[in-house]
Amino acid sequence: STGADPSAAALTAGTGVSISNGAGSITINAVGGGLTWTVVTGTSQSAAVNNGYIANNAGLVTVTLPATSAVGDTVAVTGINNATGWKVAQNGGNQIFFGSSSTTAGAGGSLASTATRDTVYLVCMTANATWNVVTSIGNITVV
């Protein structure tokens, strides 16, 4: 400002931002974002929001969508070293939309891989209910 000496002030970090003060410096970083990835070596996994799962079992790996989700939450599933692939299972009240196709509503619906390295990235569109596949690799079976 004109006519006033500069004075020290505090910076406040907002959502997704961290601030670190150092001698003669200020470092501002984006935090969070992206997915936390888990390698699944068993045959089943309950998914958590904003997480990705790498199916790594010789048999079928079933990843069940979270029971609680908010609009914008994400879940991803990909495979490695599993000849029988993976399946994304639903809870009661869930449904997955994949382009013009959709799974059967409720616990009976699912998505399944047809090859070892098939991948899906899902985004919650309606809290605790509907999910959209926004990215896929391979041929995914919709049940």
C-alpha positions as CSV (number, residue, x, y, z in Angstrom):
1,S,0.0,0.0,0.0
2,T,1.1,3.6,-0.4
3,G,2.4,5.4,2.6
4,A,2.7,2.4,4.9
5,D,5.6,0.1,5.7
6,P,5.1,-3.6,4.9
7,S,4.1,-5.7,7.9
8,A,4.2,-9.5,8.5
9,A,1.0,-11.4,8.1
10,A,-0.1,-15.0,8.4
11,L,-1.0,-17.1,5.4
12,T,-3.9,-19.4,5.9
13,A,-4.0,-22.7,4.0
14,G,-7.3,-23.6,2.4
15,T,-8.6,-27.0,1.4
16,G,-6.0,-29.1,-0.4
17,V,-3.2,-26.7,0.4
18,S,-0.3,-26.8,2.9
19,I,2.0,-24.0,3.9
20,S,5.4,-24.4,5.4
21,N,7.5,-21.5,6.7
22,G,11.3,-21.6,6.6
23,A,14.1,-19.2,7.2
24,G,13.6,-16.6,4.5
25,S,11.0,-18.7,2.6
26,I,7.4,-19.9,2.4
27,T,6.5,-23.1,0.6
28,I,3.0,-23.7,-0.6
29,N,2.0,-27.2,-1.8
30,A,-1.2,-28.9,-3.0
31,V,-2.0,-31.8,-0.8
32,G,-4.3,-34.8,-1.2
33,G,-5.7,-35.4,-4.6
34,G,-5.2,-38.6,-6.5
35,L,-6.0,-42.0,-5.2
36,T,-4.4,-44.1,-2.5
37,W,-3.6,-47.5,-4.1
38,T,-3.9,-50.9,-2.3
39,V,-2.6,-54.2,-3.7
40,V,-5.3,-56.9,-3.0
41,T,-3.7,-60.3,-2.7
42,G,-6.8,-62.0,-1.2
43,T,-10.1,-62.7,-3.0
44,S,-12.2,-59.8,-1.6
45,Q,-11.8,-56.2,-0.6
46,S,-14.3,-53.7,0.7
47,A,-13.6,-50.5,-1.1
48,A,-13.0,-47.1,0.6
49,V,-13.8,-43.8,-1.2
50,N,-10.9,-42.2,-3.1
51,N,-8.9,-45.4,-3.3
52,G,-7.7,-47.6,-6.1
53,Y,-7.3,-51.4,-5.9
54,I,-4.8,-53.6,-7.8
55,A,-6.2,-57.1,-8.0
56,N,-3.2,-59.4,-7.6
57,N,-4.5,-62.9,-6.8
58,A,-4.5,-66.0,-9.0
59,G,-8.3,-66.2,-8.5
60,L,-11.1,-63.8,-8.9
61,V,-10.8,-60.6,-6.8
62,T,-14.1,-59.0,-5.7
63,V,-14.0,-55.3,-4.8
64,T,-17.2,-54.1,-3.2
65,L,-18.2,-50.5,-3.5
66,P,-18.3,-48.4,-0.3
67,A,-21.6,-48.5,1.6
68,T,-21.3,-44.7,2.1
69,S,-20.2,-42.4,-0.6
70,A,-20.6,-38.7,-1.6
71,V,-20.9,-37.1,-5.0
72,G,-17.5,-36.9,-6.5
73,D,-16.0,-39.8,-4.5
74,T,-13.9,-42.2,-6.6
75,V,-12.9,-45.8,-6.7
76,A,-10.6,-47.5,-9.3
77,V,-9.9,-51.2,-9.9
78,T,-7.2,-52.6,-12.1
79,G,-5.6,-56.1,-12.4
80,I,-2.3,-57.8,-12.5
81,N,-1.3,-61.5,-12.3
82,N,-4.9,-62.7,-12.0
83,A,-6.0,-65.0,-14.7
84,T,-9.6,-64.9,-13.6
85,G,-9.8,-61.1,-13.3
86,W,-11.7,-58.9,-10.9
87,K,-15.3,-57.9,-10.2
88,V,-16.7,-54.7,-8.8
89,A,-19.7,-55.7,-6.6
90,Q,-22.4,-53.4,-5.3
91,N,-24.3,-52.9,-2.1
92,G,-28.0,-52.8,-1.9
93,G,-29.2,-49.5,-3.4
94,N,-26.1,-49.2,-5.6
95,Q,-26.1,-49.1,-9.4
96,I,-23.2,-48.5,-11.9
97,F,-23.7,-46.7,-15.2
98,F,-21.3,-47.6,-18.0
99,G,-22.1,-45.5,-21.1
100,S,-25.5,-46.6,-22.3
101,S,-25.4,-49.8,-20.1
102,S,-26.1,-50.1,-16.4
103,T,-25.8,-52.9,-13.9
104,T,-28.7,-54.5,-12.2
105,A,-29.7,-52.2,-9.2
106,G,-28.8,-53.5,-5.8
107,A,-26.4,-56.2,-4.5
108,G,-26.9,-58.4,-7.6
109,G,-25.3,-56.0,-10.0
110,S,-21.6,-55.9,-10.9
111,L,-18.8,-55.1,-13.4
112,A,-16.2,-57.7,-14.3
113,S,-13.0,-57.7,-16.2
114,T,-12.4,-60.0,-19.1
115,A,-8.6,-59.7,-19.2
116,T,-5.8,-59.5,-16.6
117,R,-5.1,-55.8,-16.9
118,D,-8.6,-54.4,-17.5
119,T,-9.2,-51.2,-15.5
120,V,-12.2,-49.1,-14.4
121,Y,-12.4,-45.7,-12.7
122,L,-15.7,-44.9,-11.1
123,V,-17.2,-41.6,-9.7
124,C,-20.1,-41.4,-7.4
125,M,-22.9,-39.4,-9.0
126,T,-25.6,-39.8,-6.3
127,A,-24.6,-40.1,-2.7
128,N,-24.7,-43.7,-1.5
129,A,-26.3,-44.9,-4.7
130,T,-25.2,-44.4,-8.3
131,W,-21.7,-44.5,-9.8
132,N,-20.5,-43.7,-13.4
133,V,-17.6,-45.4,-15.1
134,V,-15.6,-42.4,-16.4
135,T,-12.6,-44.3,-17.7
136,S,-12.1,-47.9,-18.7
137,I,-9.5,-50.0,-20.3
138,G,-10.3,-53.4,-21.8
139,N,-13.7,-55.1,-22.3
140,I,-15.8,-54.9,-19.1
141,T,-18.8,-57.1,-18.5
142,V,-21.9,-55.3,-17.1
143,V,-24.2,-57.5,-15.0
